[in-house]
Amino acid sequence: MKNTAPASPVRIVLADDHDLVRSGIKALLSMVDGVEVIAEARNGQELITLVESLDPDLVMTDISMPVMDGITAIAHLHASRPKVHILVLSMYDTVDFVKRAVASGACGYLMKDAPPFELEQAVRSVVATGSYFSPVIAQRLLQPSEPTVSEELTQRQIEILRLIAQGRASKEIAYELGLSPKTVDVHRARIMERLHINDIASLTLYAVRKGLIKP
């Protein structure tokens, strides 16, 4: 009878900017046989550095993080480490978010309010089949999708919208982006025109819904 060596554990790098959330996820994963969290990151830039040095089997990442957001980090990792599975664990469940994540290279998407057993199910599924989408997300994907922010606005307009939604004044935005205040005002007017939005509060809600800023 042959001696069968135990399978190597699934090595996971976990990324979330909230320490308590990250600790909770790690604690749940510690109860899953054959799974090991080998490193943790607080933002997308830390995540990239850790993945490139440790080469894990699976990345579990939030989307909305400081320094570098999850979508940008996913796209970078998909290009540099295409064999690493990437599972998004997020509070956002809109079609726009899911499609952006998948287009960037994520192979799974799980909501943060999912029951604990689904976390193990997601990890097992991604490792075994290469993908996992929770029932809630799968249902969302059946709905007609609205245009993504990059389809509605230019990159410069997205930059300006993000800063407007953070409560920055035209002069502050102009200084940060190397523009004149008048140019910023023109961009803001065009953003409102393109989105059919007439006030800053509605612009801010749009930015939150599209994941440009945190709620």
MDTraj code that builds the backbone (N, CA, C; nanometers):
import mdtraj as md
import numpy as np

residues = "MET LYS ASN THR ALA PRO ALA SER PRO VAL ARG ILE VAL LEU ALA ASP ASP HIS ASP LEU VAL ARG SER GLY ILE LYS ALA LEU LEU SER MET VAL ASP GLY VAL GLU VAL ILE ALA GLU ALA ARG ASN GLY GLN GLU LEU ILE THR LEU VAL GLU SER LEU ASP PRO ASP LEU VAL MET THR ASP ILE SER MET PRO VAL MET ASP GLY ILE THR ALA ILE ALA HIS LEU HIS ALA SER ARG PRO LYS VAL HIS ILE LEU VAL LEU SER MET TYR ASP THR VAL ASP PHE VAL LYS ARG ALA VAL ALA SER GLY ALA CYS GLY TYR LEU MET LYS ASP ALA PRO PRO PHE GLU LEU GLU GLN ALA VAL ARG SER VAL VAL ALA THR GLY SER TYR PHE SER PRO VAL ILE ALA GLN ARG LEU LEU GLN PRO SER GLU PRO THR VAL SER GLU GLU LEU THR GLN ARG GLN ILE GLU ILE LEU ARG LEU ILE ALA GLN GLY ARG ALA SER LYS GLU ILE ALA TYR GLU LEU GLY LEU SER PRO LYS THR VAL ASP VAL HIS ARG ALA ARG ILE MET GLU ARG LEU HIS ILE ASN ASP ILE ALA SER LEU THR LEU TYR ALA VAL ARG LYS GLY LEU ILE LYS PRO".split()
xyz = np.array([
    [0.0852, -0.1197, 0.0000],
    [0.0000, 0.0000, 0.0000],
    [0.0888, 0.1247, 0.0000],
    [0.0605, 0.2191, -0.0893],
    [0.1422, 0.3383, -0.1033],
    [0.1125, 0.4391, 0.0070],
    [0.2196, 0.5052, 0.0522],
    [0.2012, 0.6149, 0.1465],
    [0.1662, 0.7416, 0.0707],
    [0.0548, 0.8015, 0.1065],
    [0.0106, 0.9223, 0.0381],
    [0.0467, 1.0445, 0.1215],
    [0.1297, 1.1305, 0.0658],
    [0.1700, 1.2519, 0.1374],
    [0.0526, 1.3475, 0.1450],
    [0.0371, 1.4185, 0.2554],
    [-0.0729, 1.5139, 0.2661],
    [-0.0604, 1.6244, 0.1625],
    [-0.1735, 1.6661, 0.1118],
    [-0.1727, 1.7725, 0.0104],
    [-0.1229, 1.9021, 0.0724],
    [-0.0506, 1.9788, -0.0074],
    [-0.0020, 2.1078, 0.0414],
    [-0.1208, 2.1990, 0.0685],
    [-0.1124, 2.2811, 0.1735],
    [-0.2247, 2.3717, 0.2018],
    [-0.2393, 2.4778, 0.0950],
    [-0.3617, 2.5264, 0.0797],
    [-0.3877, 2.6380, -0.0113],
    [-0.3348, 2.7641, 0.0574],
    [-0.2376, 2.8278, -0.0031],
    [-0.1709, 2.9449, 0.0565],
    [-0.2431, 3.0719, 0.0113],
    [-0.2911, 3.1481, 0.1087],
    [-0.3752, 3.2651, 0.0789],
    [-0.3094, 3.3937, 0.1283],
    [-0.3154, 3.4970, 0.0445],
    [-0.2825, 3.6329, 0.0874],
    [-0.4142, 3.7094, 0.0960],
    [-0.4372, 3.7722, 0.2093],
    [-0.5636, 3.8391, 0.2386],
    [-0.5442, 3.9904, 0.2408],
    [-0.6321, 4.0640, 0.1711],
    [-0.6199, 4.2103, 0.1656],
    [-0.7510, 4.2786, 0.2027],
    [-0.7441, 4.3647, 0.3040],
    [-0.8575, 4.4472, 0.3457],
    [-0.8017, 4.5590, 0.4332],
    [-0.8516, 4.6803, 0.4156],
    [-0.7945, 4.7917, 0.4911],
    [-0.8487, 4.8019, 0.6334],
    [-0.9470, 4.7220, 0.6677],
    [-1.0002, 4.7220, 0.8042],
    [-0.9419, 4.6045, 0.8823],
    [-0.8652, 4.6343, 0.9874],
    [-0.7968, 4.5295, 1.0624],
    [-0.8927, 4.4278, 1.1235],
    [-1.0054, 4.4762, 1.1773],
    [-1.1008, 4.3845, 1.2397],
    [-1.1646, 4.2908, 1.1378],
    [-1.1985, 4.3459, 1.0236],
    [-1.2576, 4.2632, 0.9173],
    [-1.1579, 4.1572, 0.8728],
    [-1.0356, 4.2009, 0.8496],
    [-0.9308, 4.1084, 0.8054],
    [-0.9062, 3.9991, 0.9090],
    [-0.9038, 4.0382, 1.0368],
    [-0.8828, 3.9400, 1.1443],
    [-0.9971, 3.8393, 1.1498],
    [-1.1198, 3.8886, 1.1283],
    [-1.2355, 3.7992, 1.1298],
    [-1.2317, 3.6982, 1.0170],
    [-1.1946, 3.7446, 0.8989],
    [-1.1854, 3.6547, 0.7828],
    [-1.0748, 3.5515, 0.8063],
    [-0.9616, 3.5989, 0.8580],
    [-0.8496, 3.5077, 0.8850],
    [-0.8901, 3.4014, 0.9874],
    [-0.9642, 3.4424, 1.0904],
    [-1.0085, 3.3471, 1.1927],
    [-1.0992, 3.2403, 1.1320],
    [-1.1891, 3.2827, 1.0433],
    [-1.2780, 3.1862, 0.9778],
    [-1.1981, 3.0909, 0.8888],
    [-1.1014, 3.1449, 0.8168],
    [-1.0208, 3.0610, 0.7280],
    [-0.9331, 2.9637, 0.8068],
    [-0.8944, 3.0026, 0.9288],
    [-0.8102, 2.9148, 1.0110],
    [-0.8832, 2.7873, 1.0515],
    [-1.0164, 2.7905, 1.0434],
    [-1.0962, 2.6728, 1.0782],
    [-1.1220, 2.5823, 0.9582],
    [-1.0730, 2.6230, 0.8414],
    [-1.0913, 2.5432, 0.7196],
    [-0.9687, 2.4553, 0.6995],
    [-0.9890, 2.3245, 0.6905],
    [-0.8776, 2.2322, 0.6689],
    [-0.8103, 2.2586, 0.5347],
    [-0.6784, 2.2516, 0.5366],
    [-0.6029, 2.2638, 0.4118],
    [-0.5910, 2.4048, 0.3599],
    [-0.6120, 2.5036, 0.4472],
    [-0.6044, 2.6448, 0.4067],
    [-0.5129, 2.7187, 0.5038],
    [-0.4287, 2.8055, 0.4515],
    [-0.3360, 2.8808, 0.5360],
    [-0.3231, 3.0248, 0.4856],
    [-0.3525, 3.1216, 0.5723],
    [-0.3304, 3.2624, 0.5399],
    [-0.1835, 3.2930, 0.5681],
    [-0.1067, 3.3206, 0.4633],
    [0.0387, 3.3374, 0.4796],
    [0.0801, 3.4839, 0.4913],
    [-0.0106, 3.5764, 0.4561],
    [0.0239, 3.7188, 0.4668],
    [-0.1028, 3.8021, 0.4559],
    [-0.0948, 3.9254, 0.5082],
    [-0.2080, 4.0171, 0.5052],
    [-0.1635, 4.1537, 0.4540],
    [-0.2525, 4.2197, 0.3791],
    [-0.2236, 4.3527, 0.3255],
    [-0.3367, 4.4486, 0.3604],
    [-0.3003, 4.5773, 0.3749],
    [-0.4004, 4.6792, 0.4071],
    [-0.4419, 4.7608, 0.2847],
    [-0.3712, 4.7434, 0.1730],
    [-0.4059, 4.8161, 0.0511],
    [-0.3540, 4.7407, -0.0704],
    [-0.3929, 4.7894, -0.1882],
    [-0.3560, 4.7203, -0.3104],
    [-0.2070, 4.7148, -0.3361],
    [-0.1347, 4.8210, -0.2991],
    [0.0097, 4.8227, -0.3216],
    [0.0803, 4.7188, -0.2350],
    [0.0399, 4.7096, -0.1083],
    [0.0958, 4.6058, -0.0203],
    [0.0632, 4.4673, -0.0743],
    [-0.0577, 4.4509, -0.1253],
    [-0.1002, 4.3221, -0.1797],
    [-0.0092, 4.2788, -0.2945],
    [0.0168, 4.3697, -0.3870],
    [0.1024, 4.3378, -0.5015],
    [0.2414, 4.2959, -0.4545],
    [0.2988, 4.3715, -0.3601],
    [0.4323, 4.3407, -0.3090],
    [0.4368, 4.2015, -0.2461],
    [0.3353, 4.1701, -0.1652],
    [0.3311, 4.0399, -0.0981],
    [0.3139, 3.9251, -0.1968],
    [0.2242, 3.9432, -0.2936],
    [0.1994, 3.8362, -0.3909],
    [0.3233, 3.8107, -0.4755],
    [0.3911, 3.9158, -0.5155],
    [0.5090, 3.8977, -0.6006],
    [0.6250, 3.8330, -0.5250],
    [0.6284, 3.8498, -0.3930],
    [0.7370, 3.7882, -0.3162],
    [0.7017, 3.6479, -0.2664],
    [0.5722, 3.6226, -0.2410],
    [0.5309, 3.4954, -0.1812],
    [0.4669, 3.3976, -0.2797],
    [0.4156, 3.4496, -0.3926],
    [0.3524, 3.3663, -0.4959],
    [0.2489, 3.2686, -0.4369],
    [0.1407, 3.3207, -0.3774],
    [0.0397, 3.2348, -0.3145],
    [-0.0464, 3.1626, -0.4192],
    [-0.1323, 3.0749, -0.3694],
    [-0.2267, 3.0060, -0.4578],
    [-0.3510, 3.0908, -0.4814],
    [-0.3882, 3.1674, -0.3794],
    [-0.5142, 3.2417, -0.3843],
    [-0.4993, 3.3774, -0.3162],
    [-0.5589, 3.4779, -0.3791],
    [-0.5684, 3.6111, -0.3201],
    [-0.7145, 3.6370, -0.2877],
    [-0.7407, 3.6836, -0.1664],
    [-0.8744, 3.7287, -0.1298],
    [-0.8638, 3.8770, -0.1003],
    [-0.9358, 3.9593, -0.1753],
    [-0.9175, 4.1030, -0.1605],
    [-1.0477, 4.1817, -0.1615],
    [-1.0469, 4.2883, -0.0837],
    [-1.1538, 4.3875, -0.0884],
    [-1.1325, 4.4724, -0.2131],
    [-1.2306, 4.5539, -0.2470],
    [-1.2176, 4.6430, -0.3626],
    [-1.1773, 4.7828, -0.3197],
    [-1.2499, 4.8382, -0.2239],
    [-1.2269, 4.9763, -0.1830],
    [-1.1193, 4.9820, -0.0748],
    [-0.9972, 5.0197, -0.1155],
    [-0.8846, 5.0302, -0.0228],
    [-0.8043, 5.1552, -0.0553],
    [-0.7316, 5.2089, 0.0429],
    [-0.6506, 5.3284, 0.0176],
    [-0.5237, 5.2961, -0.0602],
    [-0.4526, 5.4002, -0.0996],
    [-0.3251, 5.3926, -0.1724],
    [-0.3460, 5.3359, -0.3124],
    [-0.3919, 5.2118, -0.3202],
    [-0.4297, 5.1502, -0.4477],
    [-0.5531, 5.0646, -0.4246],
    [-0.6574, 5.0856, -0.5045],
    [-0.7812, 5.0099, -0.4849],
    [-0.7664, 4.8661, -0.5344],
    [-0.8618, 4.7834, -0.4967],
    [-0.8562, 4.6425, -0.5305],
    [-0.8628, 4.6137, -0.6792],
    [-0.9431, 4.6898, -0.7529],
    [-0.9565, 4.6674, -0.8970],
    [-0.8223, 4.6874, -0.9669],
    [-0.7531, 4.7959, -0.9327],
    [-0.6227, 4.8229, -0.9926],
    [-0.5230, 4.7134, -0.9576],
    [-0.5245, 4.6713, -0.8308],
    [-0.4333, 4.5653, -0.7869],
    [-0.4636, 4.4337, -0.8580],
    [-0.5921, 4.4025, -0.8747],
    [-0.6315, 4.2797, -0.9441],
    [-0.5781, 4.2790, -1.0870],
    [-0.5946, 4.3907, -1.1563],
    [-0.5474, 4.4001, -1.2949],
    [-0.3965, 4.3798, -1.3021],
    [-0.3238, 4.4404, -1.2097],
    [-0.1773, 4.4257, -1.2068],
    [-0.1380, 4.2803, -1.1816],
    [-0.2017, 4.2169, -1.0831],
    [-0.1683, 4.0793, -1.0488],
    [-0.2063, 3.9819, -1.1591],
    [-0.3173, 4.0087, -1.2244],
    [-0.3608, 3.9214, -1.3339],
    [-0.2583, 3.9230, -1.4471],
    [-0.1963, 4.0391, -1.4670],
    [-0.0956, 4.0512, -1.5723],
    [0.0379, 3.9891, -1.5303],
    [0.0760, 4.0079, -1.4028],
    [0.2077, 3.9619, -1.3574],
    [0.2070, 3.8203, -1.3000],
    [0.0931, 3.7782, -1.2444],
    [0.0809, 3.6448, -1.1842],
    [-0.0502, 3.5796, -1.2290],
    [-0.0619, 3.5478, -1.3576],
    [-0.1897, 3.4973, -1.4110],
    [-0.2366, 3.3654, -1.3499],
    [-0.1457, 3.2890, -1.2891],
    [-0.1849, 3.1606, -1.2310],
    [-0.2450, 3.1745, -1.0913],
    [-0.2306, 3.2908, -1.0310],
    [-0.2852, 3.3123, -0.8968],
    [-0.4354, 3.3400, -0.9049],
    [-0.5149, 3.2616, -0.8350],
    [-0.6594, 3.2846, -0.8318],
    [-0.6898, 3.4079, -0.7470],
    [-0.7848, 3.4876, -0.7920],
    [-0.8206, 3.6094, -0.7188],
    [-0.9696, 3.6083, -0.6885],
    [-1.0024, 3.6073, -0.5596],
    [-1.1406, 3.6077, -0.5136],
    [-1.1702, 3.7409, -0.4454],
    [-1.2710, 3.8115, -0.4937],
    [-1.3103, 3.9389, -0.4339],
    [-1.4054, 3.9129, -0.3181],
    [-1.3795, 3.9803, -0.2072],
    [-1.4680, 3.9741, -0.0906],
    [-1.5083, 4.1181, -0.0607],
    [-1.6325, 4.1550, -0.0948],
    [-1.6695, 4.2967, -0.0948],
    [-1.8076, 4.3212, -0.0358],
    [-1.8314, 4.4468, 0.0019],
    [-1.9641, 4.4878, 0.0465],
    [-2.0477, 4.5379, -0.0709],
    [-1.9843, 4.5569, -0.1868],
    [-2.0545, 4.6089, -0.3031],
    [-2.1099, 4.4951, -0.3882],
    [-2.2378, 4.5039, -0.4238],
    [-2.2984, 4.3951, -0.5009],
    [-2.3589, 4.4407, -0.6336],
    [-2.3217, 4.5613, -0.6797],
    [-2.3776, 4.6091, -0.8059],
    [-2.3116, 4.5378, -0.9240],
    [-2.3846, 4.5285, -1.0333],
    [-2.3337, 4.4639, -1.1540],
    [-2.2055, 4.5309, -1.2008],
    [-2.2018, 4.6629, -1.1888],
    [-2.0855, 4.7391, -1.2335],
    [-1.9594, 4.6932, -1.1609],
    [-1.9669, 4.6780, -1.0302],
    [-1.8515, 4.6351, -0.9520],
    [-1.8070, 4.4952, -0.9919],
    [-1.9027, 4.4047, -1.0014],
    [-1.8691, 4.2659, -1.0330],
    [-1.8033, 4.2568, -1.1702],
    [-1.8603, 4.3229, -1.2680],
    [-1.8057, 4.3156, -1.4038],
    [-1.6682, 4.3799, -1.4138],
    [-1.6477, 4.4895, -1.3392],
    [-1.5151, 4.5517, -1.3381],
    [-1.4119, 4.4578, -1.2766],
    [-1.4516, 4.3911, -1.1695],
    [-1.3596, 4.2989, -1.1035],
    [-1.3234, 4.1822, -1.1947],
    [-1.4236, 4.1252, -1.2580],
    [-1.4005, 4.0114, -1.3480],
    [-1.3181, 4.0531, -1.4694],
    [-1.3502, 4.1693, -1.5256],
    [-1.2750, 4.2190, -1.6409],
    [-1.1287, 4.2433, -1.6056],
    [-1.1030, 4.2757, -1.4787],
    [-0.9655, 4.3019, -1.4347],
    [-0.8885, 4.1731, -1.4058],
    [-0.9621, 4.0624, -1.3870],
    [-0.8939, 3.9348, -1.3656],
    [-0.9421, 3.8520, -1.2482],
    [-1.0425, 3.9000, -1.1743],
    [-1.0961, 3.8205, -1.0628],
    [-1.1712, 3.6988, -1.1162],
    [-1.1606, 3.5871, -1.0443],
    [-1.2307, 3.4662, -1.0891],
    [-1.3439, 3.4292, -0.9932],
    [-1.3662, 3.5130, -0.8928],
    [-1.4755, 3.4869, -0.8003],
    [-1.5149, 3.6131, -0.7269],
    [-1.6365, 3.6114, -0.6702],
    [-1.6890, 3.7307, -0.6022],
    [-1.7829, 3.6852, -0.4925],
    [-1.7529, 3.7298, -0.3701],
    [-1.8294, 3.6890, -0.2532],
    [-1.8628, 3.8124, -0.1703],
    [-1.9857, 3.8183, -0.1196],
    [-2.0261, 3.9323, -0.0377],
    [-1.9745, 3.9163, 0.1058],
    [-1.9410, 4.0294, 0.1697],
    [-1.8912, 4.0251, 0.3069],
    [-1.9977, 3.9798, 0.4067],
    [-2.1251, 3.9953, 0.3704],
    [-2.2305, 3.9524, 0.4625],
    [-2.2757, 3.8086, 0.4360],
    [-2.1989, 3.7351, 0.3569],
    [-2.2323, 3.5946, 0.3298],
    [-2.2150, 3.5126, 0.4576],
    [-2.2886, 3.4029, 0.4719],
    [-2.2707, 3.3175, 0.5896],
    [-2.1313, 3.2552, 0.5904],
    [-2.0752, 3.2272, 0.7093],
    [-1.9384, 3.1755, 0.7188],
    [-1.9115, 3.0511, 0.6338],
    [-2.0099, 2.9600, 0.6241],
    [-1.9859, 2.8372, 0.5478],
    [-1.9582, 2.8671, 0.4004],
    [-2.0116, 2.9813, 0.3528],
    [-1.9934, 3.0135, 0.2108],
    [-1.8494, 3.0555, 0.1808],
    [-1.7795, 3.1046, 0.2823],
    [-1.6392, 3.1414, 0.2639],
    [-1.5577, 3.0178, 0.2270],
    [-1.5772, 2.9100, 0.3019],
    [-1.5079, 2.7853, 0.2691],
    [-1.5507, 2.7334, 0.1320],
    [-1.6801, 2.7407, 0.1048],
    [-1.7321, 2.6959, -0.0240],
    [-1.6673, 2.7726, -0.1389],
    [-1.6510, 2.9030, -0.1212],
    [-1.5910, 2.9864, -0.2252],
    [-1.4452, 2.9488, -0.2497],
    [-1.3704, 2.9314, -0.1405],
    [-1.2290, 2.8946, -0.1526],
    [-1.2147, 2.7599, -0.2228],
    [-1.2923, 2.6608, -0.1785],
    [-1.2858, 2.5271, -0.2396],
    [-1.3199, 2.5329, -0.3890],
    [-1.4235, 2.6095, -0.4214],
    [-1.4690, 2.6170, -0.5600],
    [-1.3651, 2.6839, -0.6494],
    [-1.3072, 2.7944, -0.6019],
    [-1.2068, 2.8657, -0.6821],
    [-1.0855, 2.7768, -0.7080],
    [-1.0407, 2.7066, -0.6037],
    [-0.9242, 2.6196, -0.6187],
    [-0.9543, 2.5012, -0.7116],
    [-1.0749, 2.4444, -0.6984],
    [-1.1101, 2.3241, -0.7746],
    [-1.1534, 2.3540, -0.9178],
    [-1.2317, 2.4607, -0.9353],
    [-1.2909, 2.4852, -1.0673],
    [-1.2424, 2.6142, -1.1329],
    [-1.1775, 2.7001, -1.0533],
    [-1.1279, 2.8249, -1.1106],
    [-1.2229, 2.9413, -1.1003],
    [-1.3398, 2.9203, -1.0370],
    [-1.4326, 3.0329, -1.0233],
    [-1.5337, 3.0084, -0.9113],
    [-1.5903, 3.1182, -0.8608],
    [-1.7019, 3.1107, -0.7664],
    [-1.7736, 3.2448, -0.7623],
    [-1.9054, 3.2392, -0.7802],
    [-1.9884, 3.3585, -0.7657],
    [-2.1058, 3.3214, -0.6763],
    [-2.1203, 3.3963, -0.5676],
    [-2.2266, 3.3663, -0.4731],
    [-2.3625, 3.3780, -0.5418],
    [-2.4646, 3.3121, -0.4887],
    [-2.5981, 3.3199, -0.5497],
    [-2.6477, 3.4626, -0.5684],
    [-2.6182, 3.5491, -0.4700],
    [-2.6607, 3.6895, -0.4803],
    [-2.5950, 3.7560, -0.6012],
    [-2.4655, 3.7323, -0.6184],
    [-2.3918, 3.7934, -0.7286],
    [-2.4357, 3.7343, -0.8621],
    [-2.4556, 3.6040, -0.8652],
    [-2.5014, 3.5399, -0.9886],
    [-2.6349, 3.5990, -1.0331],
    [-2.7216, 3.6270, -0.9363],
    [-2.8507, 3.6889, -0.9670],
    [-2.8317, 3.8297, -1.0225],
    [-2.7375, 3.9039, -0.9626],
    [-2.7100, 4.0392, -1.0103],
    [-2.6623, 4.0375, -1.1562],
    [-2.5834, 3.9376, -1.1891],
    [-2.5267, 3.9309, -1.3238],
    [-2.6326, 3.9037, -1.4304],
    [-2.7482, 3.8545, -1.3866],
    [-2.8584, 3.8315, -1.4812],
    [-2.9342, 3.9605, -1.5125],
    [-2.9109, 4.0632, -1.4295],
    [-2.9799, 4.1903, -1.4506],
    [-2.9110, 4.2706, -1.5603],
    [-2.9869, 4.3555, -1.6310],
    [-2.9236, 4.4408, -1.7326],
    [-2.8201, 4.5303, -1.6662],
    [-2.7036, 4.5403, -1.7270],
    [-2.5978, 4.6216, -1.6670],
    [-2.6078, 4.7663, -1.7139],
    [-2.5713, 4.8556, -1.6238],
    [-2.5663, 4.9965, -1.6596],
    [-2.4242, 5.0280, -1.7051],
    [-2.4038, 5.1379, -1.7751],
    [-2.2687, 5.1704, -1.8243],
    [-2.1698, 5.1829, -1.7075],
    [-2.0480, 5.1396, -1.7300],
    [-1.9452, 5.1573, -1.6288],
    [-1.9026, 5.3034, -1.6273],
    [-1.8368, 5.3437, -1.5198],
    [-1.7941, 5.4829, -1.5086],
    [-1.6959, 5.5185, -1.6196],
    [-1.6130, 5.4225, -1.6606],
    [-1.5155, 5.4500, -1.7672],
    [-1.5813, 5.4607, -1.9040],
    [-1.7028, 5.4077, -1.9148],
    [-1.7782, 5.4237, -2.0404],
    [-1.8494, 5.5577, -2.0450],
    [-1.8745, 5.6160, -1.9292],
    [-1.9481, 5.7419, -1.9230],
    [-1.8567, 5.8643, -1.9144],
    [-1.7379, 5.8449, -1.8556],
    [-1.6494, 5.9582, -1.8313],
    [-1.5076, 5.9278, -1.8778],
    [-1.4320, 6.0339, -1.9068],
    [-1.2905, 6.0170, -1.9390],
    [-1.2130, 5.9926, -1.8096],
    [-1.0880, 5.9495, -1.8234],
    [-1.0065, 5.9246, -1.7051],
    [-0.9861, 6.0512, -1.6234],
    [-0.9645, 6.1633, -1.6911],
    [-0.9481, 6.2906, -1.6214],
    [-1.0758, 6.3289, -1.5461],
    [-1.1901, 6.3075, -1.6102],
    [-1.3176, 6.3384, -1.5446],
    [-1.3409, 6.2493, -1.4234],
    [-1.2973, 6.1241, -1.4313],
    [-1.3099, 6.0335, -1.3169],
    [-1.2242, 6.0831, -1.2006],
    [-1.1021, 6.1275, -1.2317],
    [-1.0135, 6.1820, -1.1281],
    [-1.0783, 6.3020, -1.0591],
    [-1.1344, 6.3910, -1.1405],
    [-1.1959, 6.5117, -1.0862],
    [-1.3218, 6.4785, -1.0073],
    [-1.4023, 6.3870, -1.0590],
    [-1.5240, 6.3466, -0.9884],
    [-1.4901, 6.2875, -0.8521],
    [-1.3864, 6.2034, -0.8454],
    [-1.3473, 6.1433, -0.7178],
    [-1.3122, 6.2513, -0.6156],
    [-1.2407, 6.3538, -0.6594],
    [-1.2001, 6.4615, -0.5687],
    [-1.3187, 6.5496, -0.5304],
    [-1.4083, 6.5740, -0.6249],
    [-1.5300, 6.6509, -0.5938],
    [-1.6111, 6.5776, -0.4872],
    [-1.6241, 6.4457, -0.5053],
    [-1.7031, 6.3657, -0.4121],
    [-1.6385, 6.3584, -0.2741],
    [-1.5084, 6.3859, -0.2670],
    [-1.4389, 6.3893, -0.1379],
    [-1.4535, 6.5254, -0.0705],
    [-1.5271, 6.6166, -0.1375],
    [-1.5521, 6.7471, -0.0785],
    [-1.4456, 6.8506, -0.1079],
    [-1.3612, 6.8236, -0.2071],
    [-1.2533, 6.9171, -0.2401],
    [-1.3056, 7.0326, -0.3243],
    [-1.2547, 7.1522, -0.3007],
    [-1.2919, 7.2714, -0.3766],
    [-1.2156, 7.2745, -0.5093],
    [-1.2658, 7.3554, -0.6028],
    [-1.2038, 7.3633, -0.7359],
    [-1.0568, 7.4008, -0.7284],
    [-1.0222, 7.4948, -0.6391],
    [-0.8829, 7.5381, -0.6271],
    [-0.7928, 7.4247, -0.5782],
    [-0.8435, 7.3454, -0.4832],
    [-0.7663, 7.2309, -0.4325],
    [-0.7446, 7.1272, -0.5426],
    [-0.8517, 7.0982, -0.6150],
    [-0.8434, 6.9998, -0.7237],
    [-0.7463, 7.0490, -0.8307],
    [-0.7571, 7.1761, -0.8640],
    [-0.6699, 7.2344, -0.9663],
    [-0.5236, 7.2212, -0.9257],
    [-0.4941, 7.2519, -0.7988],
    [-0.3559, 7.2441, -0.7499],
    [-0.3044, 7.0998, -0.7552],
    [-0.3875, 7.0054, -0.7127],
    [-0.3448, 6.8652, -0.7076],
    [-0.3215, 6.8071, -0.8466],
    [-0.4043, 6.8467, -0.9433],
    [-0.3949, 6.7888, -1.0779],
    [-0.3166, 6.8752, -1.1759],
    [-0.2687, 6.9904, -1.1292],
    [-0.1919, 7.0773, -1.2183],
    [-0.2764, 7.1454, -1.3237],
    [-0.3995, 7.1808, -1.2870],
    [-0.4920, 7.2467, -1.3793],
    [-0.5274, 7.3841, -1.3241],
    [-0.5976, 7.4622, -1.4039],
    [-0.6500, 7.5889, -1.3536],
    [-0.7872, 7.5637, -1.2923],
    [-0.8291, 7.6449, -1.1935],
    [-0.9623, 7.6287, -1.1349],
    [-1.0723, 7.6374, -1.2398],
    [-1.0524, 7.7231, -1.3395],
    [-1.1524, 7.7363, -1.4457],
    [-1.1671, 7.6056, -1.5243],
    [-1.0543, 7.5400, -1.5517],
    [-1.0584, 7.4116, -1.6233],
    [-1.1336, 7.3065, -1.5412],
    [-1.1097, 7.3066, -1.4097],
    [-1.1801, 7.2124, -1.3214],
    [-1.3305, 7.2387, -1.3266],
    [-1.3690, 7.3651, -1.3237],
    [-1.5113, 7.4006, -1.3298],
    [-1.5748, 7.3542, -1.4606],
    [-1.4993, 7.3677, -1.5699],
    [-1.5492, 7.3227, -1.7009],
    [-1.5687, 7.1711, -1.6991],
    [-1.4712, 7.0988, -1.6447],
    [-1.4822, 6.9525, -1.6348],
    [-1.6028, 6.9132, -1.5502],
    [-1.6228, 6.9833, -1.4387],
    [-1.7358, 6.9516, -1.3508],
    [-1.8681, 6.9704, -1.4243],
    [-1.8784, 7.0782, -1.5008],
    [-2.0015, 7.1034, -1.5773],
    [-2.0244, 6.9933, -1.6803],
    [-1.9176, 6.9490, -1.7449],
    [-1.9306, 6.8425, -1.8457],
    [-1.9647, 6.7087, -1.7821],
    [-1.9091, 6.6833, -1.6636],
    [-1.9420, 6.5605, -1.5908],
    [-2.0911, 6.5580, -1.5587],
    [-2.1412, 6.6690, -1.5068],
    [-2.2840, 6.6772, -1.4731],
    [-2.3709, 6.6604, -1.5962],
    [-2.3262, 6.7190, -1.7061],
    [-2.4028, 6.7085, -1.8305],
    [-2.4064, 6.5651, -1.8804],
    [-2.2915, 6.4982, -1.8778],
    [-2.2841, 6.3595, -1.9254],
    [-2.3674, 6.2645, -1.8406],
    [-2.3672, 6.2891, -1.7097],
    [-2.4370, 6.1991, -1.6178],
    [-2.5815, 6.2397, -1.5922],
    [-2.6209, 6.3556, -1.6471],
    [-2.7561, 6.4097, -1.6246],
    [-2.7807, 6.4289, -1.4748],
    [-2.6801, 6.4854, -1.4085],
    [-2.6857, 6.5136, -1.2649],
    [-2.6712, 6.6637, -1.2439],
    [-2.7509, 6.7190, -1.1513],
    [-2.7549, 6.8644, -1.1383],
    [-2.6995, 6.9201, -1.0070],
    [-2.6541, 6.8327, -0.9161],
    [-2.6042, 6.8843, -0.7892],
    [-2.4915, 6.7962, -0.7364],
    [-2.4106, 6.8539, -0.6448],
    [-2.2932, 6.7852, -0.5919],
    [-2.3318, 6.6631, -0.5091],
    [-2.4416, 6.6719, -0.4345],
    [-2.4848, 6.5582, -0.3526],
    [-2.5118, 6.4350, -0.4393],
    [-2.5775, 6.4567, -0.5520],
    [-2.6064, 6.3452, -0.6430],
    [-2.4794, 6.2929, -0.7089],
    [-2.3853, 6.3840, -0.7365],
    [-2.2558, 6.3414, -0.7909],
    [-2.1834, 6.2511, -0.6905],
    [-2.1916, 6.2894, -0.5633],
    [-2.1264, 6.2114, -0.4588],
    [-2.1891, 6.0725, -0.4469],
    [-2.3208, 6.0655, -0.4538],
    [-2.3896, 5.9363, -0.4487],
    [-2.3494, 5.8481, -0.5669],
    [-2.3358, 5.9107, -0.6825],
    [-2.2915, 5.8370, -0.8024],
    [-2.1514, 5.7810, -0.7796],
    [-2.0626, 5.8629, -0.7240],
    [-1.9247, 5.8209, -0.6993],
    [-1.9192, 5.7042, -0.6009],
    [-2.0040, 5.7069, -0.4991],
    [-2.0105, 5.5968, -0.4025],
    [-2.0608, 5.4700, -0.4707],
    [-2.1669, 5.4844, -0.5487],
    [-2.2272, 5.3685, -0.6161],
    [-2.1306, 5.3025, -0.7142],
    [-2.0464, 5.3847, -0.7748],
    [-1.9497, 5.3320, -0.8715],
    [-1.8174, 5.2906, -0.8078],
    [-1.8080, 5.3102, -0.6742],
    [-1.6876, 5.2661, -0.6054],
    [-1.5708, 5.3605, -0.6144],
    [-1.5949, 5.4842, -0.6538],
    [-1.4855, 5.5808, -0.6630],
    [-1.4423, 5.6299, -0.5255],
    [-1.5362, 5.6353, -0.4319],
    [-1.5051, 5.6689, -0.2931],
    [-1.5823, 5.5753, -0.2030],
    [-1.5408, 5.5688, -0.0769],
    [-1.6132, 5.4880, 0.0198],
    [-1.7376, 5.5615, 0.0684],
    [-1.8440, 5.4879, 0.1023],
    [-1.9642, 5.5530, 0.1550],
    [-1.9383, 5.6149, 0.2917],
])
top = md.Topology()
chain = top.add_chain()
for i, resn in enumerate(residues, 1):
    res = top.add_residue(resn, chain, resSeq=i)
    for name in ("N", "CA", "C"):
        top.add_atom(name, md.element.get_by_symbol(name[0]), res)
traj = md.Trajectory(xyz[None], top)
